[in-house]
Structure formats: structure tokens, C-alpha cells
Amino acid sequence: MKLCSLAALFAFGALGFSSAVAAPAIPDYIAKAVANPTRPAGDKKLDSVRKPAAVLTLPE
């Protein structure tokens, strides 16, 4: 039981640490592609959940 609790504590701690790391800047070409007016409306509607610019941006 203690091992399970310790593992859960470690997992949540790791998640908290990973969210403290700054996200990389989104390059212009990705921002322009995501903002393209010819993208389907259904895709644009889901952008707030899917975060396509962040997904397409690779950390350096």
C-alpha cells in the first residue's frame, strides 16, 4: 500500500514539474498555417482542445 502511494506521489510530482517547464515559442510558419482561412471550420472549432500549433512545434 505504501509503495502504491509513493508511486502516485512521484507521478503527480513529475506532472507538476513538467508543467513548470516553459513551452517552446511557436514558429511563424506554424502560426500562419494554423491561422490559414482555408482550414475546415470543424478543425478550427477544435483548435482550443487539440492545440495544433503546440503539437507541431518541436522543442529544440
SVG drawing of the C-alpha trace seen along z (x, -y; Angstrom):
<svg xmlns="http://www.w3.org/2000/svg" viewBox="-17 -34 34 36">
<polyline fill="none" stroke="black" stroke-width="0.4" points="0.0,0.0 2.8,-2.4 4.6,-1.6 1.4,-2.4 1.0,-5.7 4.7,-6.6 4.4,-5.8 1.3,-8.0 3.0,-10.8 6.0,-10.6 3.8,-10.5 1.9,-13.7 5.1,-15.4 6.6,-14.6 3.5,-16.1 3.8,-19.2 7.4,-19.6 6.8,-19.1 4.1,-21.8 6.6,-24.3 8.9,-23.9 8.3,-26.7 6.8,-25.8 8.9,-26.5 8.0,-29.5 5.7,-28.8 7.5,-29.5 5.8,-31.9 5.3,-29.3 3.3,-27.1 1.2,-30.1 0.4,-31.1 -0.6,-27.5 -2.9,-27.2 -4.4,-30.7 -5.0,-29.8 -8.6,-30.8 -8.9,-27.8 -8.7,-25.3 -12.0,-23.5 -14.3,-25.1 -14.5,-21.8 -10.8,-21.8 -10.7,-25.4 -13.5,-24.7 -11.4,-22.0 -8.2,-24.1 -8.7,-25.1 -8.7,-21.5 -6.2,-20.0 -3.7,-22.9 -2.3,-22.2 0.4,-24.9 1.8,-23.5 1.7,-19.9 3.5,-20.9 6.2,-22.8 9.2,-20.7 11.3,-21.5 14.9,-22.5"/>
</svg>
